[in-house]
Amino acid sequence: MHININIIILFLILLIQIISKNLRTSYENKEDKLIFVWKHFRHGARGPYIAVNLKNNLDFIGESWKTVGELTPLGLRMHYLLGYSTKNEYKNFLSEKYNPNELYITSTNVNRTLLSVYAFLKGFYDNNTSVYLTEKQIEKGIILNSNYSSKIKDKIKEMGKKSIEGGFSEIPVHIFDKNKLEFGLYEESSCPGIKKYKKENQESEKVKKVYEDIKKHTNDTFGEYVLKFMNTTNKNYLWNKSNIYYLSDTFFSDYFNGRKMKYINDTGINMESFYHNSFNVTFIDTYLYTFGFPSTDTVYISVSPMLRNILHYMDLRIQLDQKNKTDEIVADSPKFVIFSGHDTSLAPIDIFMESEFGIDFGMATYASSQTFELWKNGTTGKYSVHYLFNQELKGIFDLDDFKNKLENKTYDSNKIRDICFPKTTNDLSLIQMIKENNVYLNMKNVIIYISITSIIFLLISGFLFKLYHKRNDLNNNIKFIYYYA
């Protein structure tokens, strides 16, 4: 009996799709209710952000880039589609149009993360966010300068009653404030105290050995090809940690953005093998070298603000649910929170979830996402947390167990301040005092500080001046000896 192999393959594909769909929807019984969603994603495809010669705009591999580290058209498309698929996933959970009390969005202050979240929102609301004006509002909204207004009459007519073209720009995106120690704690500029924890990990024998192994493999397998397309005779080039990482990162940027990479192809290198090697280098540098795997102190410190932030929002929505206000839209208690970040914001959460909950993960490549959902069981009334990576369900946890694990393994804001700004001297500067006490300098504080300092200085100066003249009056010989001692 002859069986068509294509039919078997098609059957297996359909079976896999059915199984994966059941995994995603098995907990979505009619009795169960979604309470809250926290979604975190990396920016989309970008250009190289380090290895570009600014004189000729060529990267390590000979590809031309007009800008460094910026989101590319492919990166925009990635997030538009991610936004579109996310909206379909939660179409029965959110309003059709944007509501500021329902959705809260935060991004790092970097062009590629901001543009990624704008593209995401464009797909998420698919141009359905425009607010429509009344005829009276349209009349009042005309620019007062008549000369200017006459030049845009056609555009005003074309817009009709729409408040703005496109719509997605009406949605505010908040910027993470690093001074509040909410994000980026692996960076010493944000958290100086992290240095010693990173050093412990990076100088461990385990990390050193893994990095030496990948450098040796890269040199043995690709060394002659790399030296050729890099046009260098420096045989120690790939033994430098920074060089091997920059090369791998640049390769990923060129590869994902569909560049021809003629310099590499002309050497006859095996592109698939080089891709996997670059993947391994990037993984080792981000996950193992920067943070440490399994979880290290650097990981626990880095994830603390974000994971505790998730618990905070979940508590707010649970409080409403327990008052039978589950679907109510309330200020400062959003149903859906979005954070646009980097591989370095996803990586420590990946590591934490694997170390503490046994969740297997893949590397946070461009547009990768993590999602934490809060669900309420319709039968028992118990709450559970569902964790998804790249929109695939990875694990379901009892809320109390999840909460206890996070609170036991992460640090509160006071402890984070102590870690980031340890007291090493009794003579603290004003800026250190402000950071340690989480006080933010404003004009009023400046005026008070300067006023008090000036008064103290004048009082001390007056006292010393008076004492000096009193001594002069008492004994001129003392004055003489003082001058010529």
C-alpha positions, 0 to 999 in steps of 0.5 A: 500500500503506497502512502503519499508522504505529503499527506502524512506531513500535512496531517502531522502539521495539522495535529501539531497545530491542534495540540498547540491550540489546545495548550493555549486554550485549555484553560480558557473555559467559559467559566474562567476569566482573564483578569490582567495581562502584562506583556514585555517585548524586545524591539524589532530588527535593528541595524548594528549599534557598535561595529559601524565605521562612521567615516564610511558607514560600513559595518564589520561585514561591509554592509552600508548603514546610514544610521547606527542601532536604529529600527529597520523597516523589517523591525517595524513590520515585526512589531506591527504583526505582533501588535495585530496578533496580540489584539486578536488574542485579547479582542474579548478582553480589551475595548475596541478603541484605546482607553487610557485607564485600560492600557498602560505603556512604558518604553526605554528612552531609546529610538528602537524601543519607542518606534517598536511600540508605536508599530505595535500599537498601529497593529494593535488598534489597526487605525481604530483609535481616532477620536471624531470631532463635532462640527463645532469642535472642527470650527474651533480647531481651525488654526487661527492664522488665516494665511496658514489655514488657507493653505491646509483647507484641502487637508482639513476637508480630507480629514473630515471629523477625525481628530488626527490621521492614522490614530495611533499617535494619540496613545501616550507612551511613558518613559522608564525613569532609571533614577527610580531604579525600575529598570536597567539595574545590570548597568553600573551607571544606574546601579553602581553596587551591581559591579561586584555581583557582575564581577563575581559571575564574570570572573568565575571559572565556569564563565571563563571556560565557556567563553574560551571554548566558544572563542576556540571553536570560532577560531578553529572553524571560521578563523581563516574566513573571518580574517579574509573578509575582515581584511586583517592579518591579526590572528588574535582578532577572534580571541578578543571577547569584544570583537567576537561579540561585535562580529556576531551581533553585526552578522545578526543585524545583516542576516535578519535584515536580508543583507547580501553580505557579499564579503562573507559569501565570497569567502565560501564560509558555511553560512548556516554554521556561522549563523549558529555560532553567532547565535551561541556567542550572543547567547553566552554574552547576554545570558551567561556573561552579563547575568549568569545562568542559572540565576545569580545575584545579578539576575535577582537584582535585575528582575526585582523591580519588574516582577514586583511591578507585575504583582502590584498590578495584579493586586490592584485588579484582584481588589476590584475583582473581589468587589465584583468590579472585574470588568470595571475600568479604573484610573491607575489600575490598568487591565493591560500593561505593555513594556517595550525593552531589550534583550537585556530586559527579557534575558534575566526574566528568562533565566529567573523563570527557568531557574525558579519555575523550570520553564525552558526558554529560547533566546530573546531575539528580535521582537521576542515577547514575555506575557504574564496573565492573571486568570480566575477559575470560574469554579473554585474562584482561585487565581492562577498566573499563566506565563507565555514566551512568544505567545506560547503557553509555557506554564501555569502557576497558583497565584499564591505559590507564584507570589511567594516565590517572587517575594522570597527571591526578589528584593523590595525597593529599599533593599534595591537602593541599599544594593545599588548605592552602598554606604562606603563613607560617612561623607556622602555627597548631596547627590548620593544622599538624594539617590539613597533616600529616593528624593528628587531634586527640584527648585524648592530643594535647591533654594532651601539647601543654598539658603541654609548653607549660606546662613551657616557660612555667614555665621561661621565667617562672622564668628572667626572674623570677630575672634581674629580682631579680639586676639589682635586687640589683646596682644600685638606680639602674638600678631607679629609671631603669627605672621612670621612663624 
